[in-house]
């Protein structure tokens, strides 16, 4: 899009937002914020807060960087968790992640013997990253640590989409591993729950595009354990009628969406 139109959109669409939003909504949080989710996600333009399906105003403290990394934004995360005291930290990766692709390419380049381990590697090897600046590389290279962990398991997956989604999943596990080192005490005290997920818009996990799959809860990564924990979390809702149709629907969604590749 041409710069003139981009600038015009900024002016016009913001004004439309102002006109369509009740002023009392702004007054409700004019002097303080009360988010209940710390969301650490990727800066990718395809990943936006509205995928959560809620109005994120004053509910989500949003932290973004290439590859949804925890360490490089630790100050912002700690402000949200320790000062604002959000009870949930969601580390959200996504399918077709450019940062994961870059880190995978770096791993392949360093170790030629792994090139034939996955279908996605042929396409990645044809990608030219030579023009990427030193600053960009320094931000994304830490992702080679989790990527190296995941590469040996790729040969079993059978498709490029699944391979790249699996590496994003392993990266989320790594970021939660780091988070537990920093904030594990709060998890033990039941003051914080750290959840990992993957936003799937390519159909790597199922045919339902746009789903957020829950792949990690407080470091638990086996599917049975994940689903048991998810149900236990739901049962903490006061006076929740477990005989209701809504409860049955939630349990069905847990079976479908709390899972891993």
Long-range contacts (C-beta under 8 A, 24 or more apart in sequence): 25-57, 28-58, 29-57, 29-58, 33-58, 33-61, 33-84, 34-58, 34-84, 35-59, 35-60, 35-61, 35-80, 35-84, 35-86, 36-86, 36-87, 36-88, 37-61, 37-86, 37-88, 37-89, 37-90, 38-63, 38-77, 38-80, 38-81, 38-86, 38-88, 38-89, 38-90, 39-63, 39-90, 39-92, 40-64, 40-68, 40-69, 40-70, 40-73, 40-77, 40-89, 40-90, 40-91, 40-92, 40-175, 41-68, 41-90, 41-91, 41-92, 41-93, 41-94, 41-199, 42-66, 42-67, 42-68, 42-92, 42-93, 42-94, 42-97, 42-99, 44-94, 44-97, 44-98, 46-94, 46-96, 46-201, 47-92, 47-94, 47-199, 51-199, 51-210, 51-212, 52-212, 61-86, 65-139, 66-98, 66-99, 66-136, 66-139, 66-140, 67-93, 67-97, 67-99, 67-100, 67-103, 67-139, 67-140, 67-143, 67-171, 68-92, 68-93, 68-171, 68-172, 68-175, 69-139, 69-142, 69-143, 69-175, 70-175, 70-178, 70-179, 70-182, 71-142, 71-178, 72-139, 72-142, 74-182, 77-179, 78-182, 81-183, 81-186, 81-192, 85-191, 86-192, 87-191, 87-192, 87-193, 88-192, 88-193, 88-195, 89-179, 89-183, 89-192, 89-193, 89-194, 89-195, 90-195, 90-196, 90-197, 91-172, 91-175, 91-176, 91-179, 91-194, 91-195, 91-196, 91-197, 91-216, 92-172, 92-196, 92-197, 92-198, 92-199, 92-212, 93-168, 93-169, 93-171, 93-172, 93-196, 93-197, 93-198, 93-199, 94-168, 94-198, 94-199, 94-200, 94-201, 95-161, 95-164, 95-165, 95-168, 95-198, 95-199, 95-200, 95-201, 95-202, 95-204, 96-161, 96-164, 96-201, 96-202, 97-164, 97-167, 97-168, 97-171, 99-140, 99-143, 100-143, 100-147, 100-164, 100-167, 100-168, 100-171, 101-127, 101-164, 102-129, 102-132, 102-137, 102-140, 102-143, 103-140, 103-141, 103-143, 103-144, 103-147, 104-147, 104-151, 104-164, 104-167, 105-129, 106-141, 106-144, 107-144, 107-147, 107-148, 107-151, 114-151, 117-151, 117-152, 117-154, 117-155, 118-151, 118-154, 118-155, 118-157, 118-160, 118-163, 119-158, 119-159, 119-160, 119-163, 120-154, 120-160, 120-163, 120-164, 123-160, 143-171, 145-174, 146-170, 146-171, 146-173, 146-174, 146-175, 147-171, 149-174, 157-261, 159-204, 161-202, 161-203, 161-204, 162-204, 162-261, 164-204, 165-198, 165-200, 165-202, 165-204, 165-205, 165-261, 166-261, 168-198, 169-198, 169-215, 169-260, 169-261, 172-196, 172-197, 172-198, 172-215, 172-216, 173-215, 173-216, 173-221, 176-216, 176-218, 176-219, 177-219, 180-218, 180-219, 187-218, 193-217, 193-218, 193-233, 194-218, 194-219, 204-261, 205-259, 205-261, 206-256, 208-256, 211-257, 212-257, 213-257, 213-258, 213-259, 213-260, 214-257, 214-258, 214-259, 215-259, 215-260, 221-260, 223-258, 223-259, 223-260, 226-258, 226-259, 226-260, 227-254, 227-255, 227-258, 227-259, 230-254, 230-258
